[in-house]
Amino acid sequence: MTYQDKTKKGKIRLISLLTNDFQMSAEDIIAIYKKRWLIETLFKQLKQNFPLRYFYGESANAIKIQIWITLIANLLITLVKNKIKRPWSFSGLATMIRILLMSYVSIQSFFELQH
């Protein structure tokens, strides 16, 4: 199945999807692929900015806690990114927040005043 997708810049691109589910409508399959793509980009962002090279505990609970903390940190940085007025890349923002965590600085004012 092929459909037309509009990019953020307003351009139209053709996207082809391959499926063996002939019972679902084309719109449902397109919606599932779009949600799947959002999940894939979230995992890519997590792997790039919060590398889980090793776990601090060996129990299932310790691993779950570390993954939940990573997801919460990702959410908080996303909220900061949406709140500040100046454009920052997510990775640049994550790096600067890591550096600023031990300082008594207003994160929002710091990121808005930087040039």
C-alpha positions in Angstrom: 0.0 0.0 0.0 1.3 3.5 -0.8 0.1 6.7 0.7 1.0 10.4 0.5 2.5 11.9 3.7 3.0 15.6 4.3 6.3 16.6 5.8 6.8 19.4 8.3 7.9 21.7 5.5 4.7 21.0 3.6 6.2 18.8 1.0 4.4 15.6 0.0 6.2 12.3 -0.1 5.1 8.8 -1.1 5.4 6.1 1.5 5.0 2.4 0.8 4.0 0.0 3.6 4.1 -3.7 3.3 1.6 -5.8 5.3 0.0 -9.2 5.4 -3.0 -8.1 7.4 -5.8 -7.7 4.8 -8.5 -7.3 7.4 -7.4 -3.8 8.6 -8.2 -0.6 6.8 -5.4 1.3 5.2 -6.0 4.2 7.6 -5.5 1.9 10.6 -2.3 0.5 9.2 -0.9 3.9 8.5 -1.8 5.1 12.1 -0.1 2.0 13.6 3.1 2.7 11.5 3.1 6.3 12.6 2.8 5.4 16.3 5.5 2.7 15.8 7.8 5.4 14.2 7.3 7.6 17.3 8.3 4.8 19.5 11.4 4.0 17.4 12.5 7.7 17.5 12.0 7.7 21.3 14.2 4.6 21.7 16.8 6.2 19.4 16.8 9.4 21.6 17.1 7.4 24.8 20.0 5.3 23.4 21.9 8.5 22.2 21.4 10.6 25.3 21.1 8.1 28.2 23.3 5.1 27.3 22.5 2.2 29.5 25.8 0.5 29.1 25.5 -1.2 32.5 22.9 -1.5 35.2 23.6 -0.6 38.8 21.8 -3.6 40.2 21.2 -7.2 39.1 17.6 -7.7 40.1 14.7 -7.2 37.8 13.4 -4.4 40.1 16.8 -2.5 40.0 16.8 -2.7 36.1 13.2 -1.5 35.9 14.0 1.4 38.3 16.9 2.5 36.1 14.9 2.3 33.0 12.0 4.3 34.6 14.5 7.0 35.8 15.8 7.2 32.2 12.3 7.7 30.9 11.5 10.3 33.5 14.7 12.2 32.8 13.9 12.1 29.1 10.4 13.5 29.8 11.8 16.3 32.1 14.3 17.4 29.5 11.6 17.4 26.8 9.5 19.6 29.1 12.4 22.0 29.5 13.0 22.0 25.8 9.3 22.9 25.1 9.3 25.6 27.9 12.4 27.6 26.8 12.0 30.1 24.0 15.4 29.6 22.3 15.9 26.6 20.1 18.2 23.9 21.6 18.9 20.4 20.3 17.8 17.7 22.7 21.3 16.3 23.0 22.8 19.7 23.6 20.2 20.4 26.3 20.7 17.1 27.9 24.5 17.7 28.1 24.1 21.1 29.5 21.6 20.0 32.1 24.1 17.2 33.2 26.7 19.9 33.7 24.3 22.3 35.6 22.8 19.7 37.9 25.3 20.5 40.7 24.9 24.3 40.3 22.4 26.7 41.9 21.2 28.1 38.6 17.7 28.6 37.2 17.8 26.2 34.2 15.2 28.1 32.3 16.9 31.5 32.6 20.3 29.9 31.9 19.1 28.5 28.6 17.2 31.6 27.5 20.2 33.9 28.2 22.8 31.8 26.4 24.0 33.1 22.9 
